């Protein structure tokens, strides 16, 4: 289940989960954001709750848009169990990039470990 995050529930949501979190910041009128919907659904099925897949409509949640300094969408963030932002991405990219972001926080990969894994070094 993809969780809808808002200005009102964000703090409680982040504090209550002990799992990594992937958040897509979007607006309903953004075509690229709409292109991420099937990818997010695939991620939700793939991770089966090991990574919390969530989204936030920045047009209705200005506090979160300000907190993350979002000026363009889609904007995706991967947060680890320690509540640290470990990866960010702007724009609609290859679906594997979003899975890499989630894997990075799930398995606690460093950037270089992720590169080694991806390219087989």
ZAVEX-654147 format. One line per 4 residues: number of its first residue (from 1); for each residue x, y, z of N, C-alpha, C. Coordinates in steps of 0.1 Angstrom, whole numbers, m for minus. Example, Ala and Ser with C-alpha at 12.3 -4.5 7.8 and 13.67 -1.06 7.14 Angstrom:
<pts>
1	132:m57:78:123:m45:78:132:m33:78; 128:m22:71:137:m11:71:129:0:79
</pts>
This chain:
<pts>
1	8:m12:0:0:0:0:9:12:0; 7:21:m9:14:34:m10:8:43:0; 16:49:9:11:58:19:11:72:14; 1:79:17:0:94:13:5:102:25
5	15:109:23:21:117:34:17:132:32; 14:138:44:9:152:44:17:160:54; 15:173:54:20:182:64:16:178:78; 4:173:79:m2:169:92:4:156:97
9	6:146:88:10:133:93:24:129:92; 32:138:85:46:135:82:55:131:94; 55:139:105:63:137:116:59:124:123; 47:121:125:42:109:131:46:97:122
13	44:98:109:47:88:100:61:84:100; 70:94:100:85:91:100:89:86:113; 84:91:124:88:87:137:83:73:140; 72:69:136:66:56:139:71:44:131
17	77:47:120:82:36:112:97:33:115; 100:21:116:114:17:118:120:11:105; 113:13:94:118:8:81:122:20:72; 130:17:62:134:27:53:121:33:46
21	122:45:41:111:52:35:115:57:21; 107:56:11:109:62:m2:97:71:m4; 99:84:m6:89:94:m8:90:100:m22; 79:100:m29:78:107:m42:70:120:m39
25	76:132:m42:69:144:m41:64:147:m55; 51:150:m56:45:152:m69:34:162:m69; 28:165:m81:16:173:m82:7:165:m92; m6:166:m90:m15:158:m99:m14:162:m113
29	m10:174:m116:m10:179:m130:3:176:m137; 13:170:m130:26:168:m136:26:154:m144; 28:155:m157:28:143:m165:39:133:m161; 51:138:m158:62:129:m153:59:122:m140
33	52:130:m131:48:124:m119:38:113:m121; 29:114:m130:19:104:m134:26:92:m139; 37:94:m146:45:83:m152:52:75:m141; 54:81:m129:60:73:m118:50:64:m111
37	37:66:m113:27:58:m105:29:43:m107; 30:38:m120:32:24:m121:45:19:m115; 55:27:m115:68:23:m109:67:22:m94; 60:32:m88:57:31:m74:49:19:m70
41	40:15:m78:32:3:m76:40:m9:m76; 49:m10:m86:59:m21:m87:68:m22:m75; 73:m10:m71:81:m10:m59:74:m15:m47; 62:m11:m45:54:m15:m34:52:m30:m34
45	50:m36:m45:48:m51:m46:62:m57:m44; 72:m52:m49:86:m58:m48:91:m58:m34; 90:m47:m27:95:m45:m13:86:m51:m2; 74:m53:m5:64:m59:4:65:m54:18
49	66:m40:19:67:m34:32:80:m33:39; 91:m39:33:104:m37:38:109:m23:36; 104:m16:26:106:m2:24:92:4:23; 90:14:30:77:21:30:76:30:18
53	68:27:8:67:35:m4:56:45:m1; 59:58:m3:49:69:0:50:80:m10; 40:89:m10:40:100:m19:34:112:m12; 37:124:m17:32:136:m11:29:146:m22
57	17:151:m22:12:161:m32:17:175:m26; 27:180:m33:33:193:m28:23:205:m30; 14:203:m39:4:215:m41:m5:216:m29; m7:206:m21:m15:206:m9:m7:206:4
61	6:205:3:14:203:15:27:212:14; 24:225:15:35:235:14:46:234:24; 43:230:36:54:228:46:64:218:42; 59:207:37:69:196:33:76:201:20
65	70:208:11:76:213:0:88:223:4; 85:231:14:95:240:19:106:233:26; 103:223:34:112:215:42:123:209:33; 118:203:22:127:196:12:132:206:1
69	128:218:1:132:228:m9:128:224:m23; 116:219:m24:112:214:m37:108:225:m46; 114:226:m58:111:236:m68:106:229:m81; 108:216:m82:104:209:m94:100:195:m90
73	91:189:m97:86:175:m94:87:167:m107; 88:154:m106:88:146:m94:102:147:m87; 101:147:m74:113:148:m66:112:136:m56; 122:127:m56:121:115:m48:132:115:m38
77	129:110:m26:138:109:m14:138:95:m8; 150:90:m5:151:77:2:157:80:16; 150:76:26:154:78:40:156:65:47; 168:64:54:171:51:60:164:50:74
81	167:39:81:160:36:94:164:46:105; 176:53:103:180:63:113:174:77:110; 165:77:100:158:90:96:168:99:89; 178:94:82:188:102:74:184:101:59
85	184:112:53:182:112:38:195:107:32; 194:96:24:205:89:18:206:91:3; 195:94:m3:195:96:m18:184:104:m22; 186:112:m32:175:121:m38:176:120:m53
89	165:123:m60:165:123:m74:154:132:m79; 157:139:m90:148:148:m96:144:144:m110; 132:144:m113:127:140:m127:123:126:m128; 118:123:m140:114:109:m143:126:102:m150
93	130:91:m144:142:84:m148:139:70:m151; 149:62:m155:148:48:m156:143:42:m143; 133:33:m144:127:27:m132:138:21:m122; 148:15:m128:158:9:m120:165:19:m110
97	165:32:m114:171:42:m105:164:43:m92; 151:42:m92:142:43:m80:144:30:m72; 145:19:m78:148:6:m71:162:7:m64; 172:13:m71:185:15:m65:184:24:m53
101	176:34:m53:175:43:m42:169:35:m30; 159:27:m32:153:20:m22:162:9:m16; 170:2:m25:179:m8:m21:190:m1:m13; 194:11:m16:205:17:m9:201:19:6
105	189:23:8:185:25:22:181:12:29; 176:3:21:172:m10:27:184:m18:32; 194:m19:23:206:m27:26:218:m19:31; 216:m6:33:225:4:38:238:4:30
109	237:4:17:248:6:8:253:20:8; 266:21:7:272:34:5:271:37:m10; 274:49:m14:273:52:m28:283:43:m36; 295:41:m31:305:33:m38:301:19:m39
113	295:14:m28:291:0:m28:280:m2:m39; 271:8:m40:261:7:m50:266:7:m64; 277:15:m66:283:16:m80:290:2:m82; 297:m3:m72:303:m16:m74:293:m27:m78
117	282:m27:m70:271:m37:m73:266:m35:m87; 264:m23:m91:258:m20:m104:267:m24:m116; 280:m21:m114:289:m23:m125:298:m35:m123; 297:m42:m112:304:m54:m110:319:m52:m107
121	323:m41:m101:337:m39:m98:341:m47:m86
</pts>
